[in-house]
Amino acid sequence: MTKEEIESHLRAFIEPHYGVDLLSAKAVKSIEIQDGAIFLAIELGYASKHYWPILNAALTAHLQSISGGRTVQVDINMKIACHGVQQKLKPLPNVKNILAVASGKGGVGKSTTAVNLALALARDGARVGILDADIYGPSIPMMLGLSGKPESLDNKTMQPKVAFGVQTMSIGYLVPDDQALIWRGPMVTNALQQLLKETQWEALDYLVMDLPPGTGDIQLTLAQTIPVSGAIIVSTPQDIALLDAQRGFGMFDKVSVPVLGIVENMSLHICRHCGHEEAIFGSGGGMAMADINKIDCLGQLPLDITIRQLADSGRPIVVEEPEGRIAQMYQDIARKMAAKLALKPKDFSSKFPSIVVQN
């Protein structure tokens, strides 16, 4: 048994979230053979803490098939890096990666998806924040059971409000629930810039940004001025929703933000009484859009009343039923989203000193 033989065998093991083998993902940090035992060190680049035992067992079994009875020991940890953003922009201080959650149209469950994905990333060991960028219709406070104005320690910046270990900021904390915001585009973009840059985010691995629906001036301005590492698009399977989702993909393509994948929401309704499954909004649309644009379909979520009820109550399903089937779907999508980001080029700008030219 040699290191080369082990590497060759590892290339046949496709890690399900990366979609490639661990060597190609640069996740294998060391391979050692000592006293007949095999020691393998893995460093995943995405939030994955609750997945480690599953991967450990799978890798151990995979290597034991060629070990000839040797002991196999697998050590797994994670290190989340800062990834590249649009040209001429730099990542924000204390925020490694901004992940935009977008949709071409409203009513597809984008905010519910954003909240549950943020909570899933946090549950897997990442430091996570969520920014409610939907100025006209902020819903994050209600979904997380939060209210009241954020605290300011210096009268210049705001402290994020925290729920379930996730840092949050929303215009909903600053404006009464019954007050309509009748603002033009420039006012909205300025308000969002303030929410983003005047919040004292604390060492975030991921900031999930819940974008307003559509692809108009506001969305385009945000995509051009906020340093985004990657985006996902939420859609339902029917043709009209996918048509608008395609426009969302086109917007990110124009501003050089990589789309990590599409999430097909409300893909299937399962009757609570008889178990009958019905694709109310059609089927296969998300997969077809992913194939056309050569991106991944990160997952399909069911149309289920529990998701809505728990979100309305301020305890999203990933928190309330973390071991349940639907919560595990969100968890798997969050891992795939973060793993796809981990395969993107890293940002090393913070590693280099600033160069100052003086006369």
HELIX and SHEET records of a PDB file:
HELIX    1   1 LYS A    3  LEU A   10  1                                   8    
HELIX    2   2 LYS A   49  TYR A   51  5                                   3    
HELIX    3   3 TRP A   52  GLN A   64  1                                  13    
HELIX    4   4 LYS A  110  ARG A  123  1                                  14    
HELIX    5   5 ILE A  140  MET A  143  1                                   4    
HELIX    6   6 ILE A  171  TYR A  173  5                                   3    
HELIX    7   7 GLY A  185  LYS A  197  1                                  13    
HELIX    8   8 ASP A  217  THR A  225  1                                   9    
HELIX    9   9 ASP A  239  LYS A  254  1                                  16    
HELIX   10  10 GLY A  285  ASN A  293  1                                   9    
HELIX   11  11 ILE A  305  ASP A  312  1                                   8    
HELIX   12  12 ILE A  317  GLU A  320  1                                   4    
HELIX   13  13 ARG A  325  ALA A  342  1                                  18    
HELIX   14  14 SER A  349  LYS A  351  5                                   3    
SHEET    1   A 3 VAL A  28  GLN A  34  0                                        
SHEET    2   A 3 ALA A  37  LEU A  44 -1                                        
SHEET    3   A 3 VAL A  72  MET A  78  1                                        
SHEET    1   B 8 LYS A 161  ALA A 163  0                                        
SHEET    2   B 8 VAL A 166  SER A 170 -1                                        
SHEET    3   B 8 VAL A 128  ASP A 132  1                                        
SHEET    4   B 8 LEU A 204  ASP A 210  1                                        
SHEET    5   B 8 VAL A  95  ALA A 102  1                                        
SHEET    6   B 8 GLY A 230  SER A 235  1                                        
SHEET    7   B 8 VAL A 259  GLU A 264  1                                        
SHEET    8   B 8 CYS A 297  GLN A 300  1                                        
SHEET    1   C 2 HIS A 269  ILE A 270  0                                        
SHEET    2   C 2 GLU A 277  GLU A 278 -1                                        
END                                                                             
